[in-house]
Amino acid sequence: MTEISTEVIQATSYVAGTPIHASQVLEVHSPYDNRLVGTVTMASAEDTQNAIKQALENKVSLTRYERYQILDNVRKLLLERKEEFAQTICAEAGLAIREAHYETGRAHDVLFFAASECLKDDGQIFSCDISPQGKARKIFTQREPLNLAACITPFNHPLNQVLHKIAPALAAGTPVILKPSEKTPLSAVKITELFYEAGLPKSMLSVLLGKTADVAEALVKDPRIDIVSFTGSVAVGKRIASTAGYKKVILELGGNSPLIIMEDADMDKAVLLAAEGSFRNSGQRCTAVKRILVHEKIKDEFVTRFVEKAKEYNCGDPADPETKVGTVIDEAAATHLESVVQKAVAQGAKVLLGGKRTGALLEPTVIDDVPRDAEMIVKESFGPLAPILSFKDIDDAIALANATDFGLSSGIVTNNMAYAIRFIKELKTGTVNINEVPGYRIECSPFGGIKDSGLGIKEGVIEAIKCFSYVKTFSMPW
Ligand code: NAP
């Protein structure tokens, strides 16, 4: 088991519950002060092959109740240890401890919904005598597990992203090899250990950290793996799409979500949603507000109020409970974001607040008069940047919102029903939230994007269980 010390977490990769004792270790450093937070032993190409073999040769068929019990046990164990998990997320990702606490709450809900789904029947019945060609038969459906899933996760929600893959897969009865981000592997290893402790047959779950060619790419290309479920960047997602071959591929990729503020908006709400959407989780949510689009009639008032609100989002030591915004994932990411701001300024944008960087700590940054073709508008900038643009009417707002390669989510601030309906119908995106941030969801509702944000296949616990299983039909005379 992972040894927790006040100093350094010493973790291992696991092949079907067996810890890998390798000489090569991955070091995890705090993005805030660069201290060594933990180490994880690295898996080799041979370990990857072994994990696949173990999963396929030691197949376990669990009843629905057994799957429910295991997931519910993990849920209870997580509740007992939520502080330990929050501390780990905060230390390895640099996320503010208040965000880390929030993430453990979301992770709990994922387990709660996944466990609950195990108890629901998922079959359908089709009577066949309902057309002139009919017969006295019935067709029944049931879901069957897949042979093996490879789940590859990003750094930005180190615990919740992992659970959004492994909980639905295991609820479906499908074994998993998990490859978490090398930037935030400690929460992933710890939650894997919780599954073992909760009674999961060990062959059903491995967690491997290792070189991309030895682990991630080997899993993606292996024909024995039925599904690759990936969440991460567009570049890696498209590479996976081109190399995976004949298997199911689920891609949840980047975002560039707008918050659109109409002239009738409740200004208090608009200001709050813009700040929460832009700065929570250090702006590192795939559904974070990446473009604030404001009707030109109310823009000046919005900007004045928003700058005041943004000042409340203090950034600093992630471990301090008073800190609202921690670091971004590393200094390289912060430096990149700084350069994106400088490029926008060179194009005529104005920094109204923030913009200063110390290591991986980047102040929440409000930027006004950003040109529509600035890099921070066209591409995803994964950090606490809040660029503001104006539009003249709803047609302009819809055109501007849709003028992006991404299509993950959106938020609209309006009390005008006609506006709301037009946005719901005309925005080319996976989600439209009225009077909410683009990131609003519950853990079991369908979630996922289109265009470069994904293939339109939804996750969220209920849909993800469908991804990790297939439908078998059988029919009988009736
Ligand atoms: P990333 O660089 O694409 O990495 C994601 C995962 O892919 C990591 O585990 C990484 O491993 C692995 N990987 C790297 N190269 C690979 C390859 N050739 N084949 C297979 N796997 C490979 O993404 P990130 O920077 O961690 O995460 C941020 C991105 O994720 C943002 O774009 C964000 O919008 C997106 N995201 C999307 C959603 C959504 O639901 N749509 C949710 C959260 C985040 P290593 O760490 O070992 O390199």
Residues whose N, C-alpha, C, O or C-beta is under 5 A from the ligand:
A	BS01	NAP	I152 T153 P154 F155 K179 P180 S181 E182 K183 G210 T212 A216 E217 T231 G232 S233 V234 V236 E252 L253 G254 G255 C286 S453
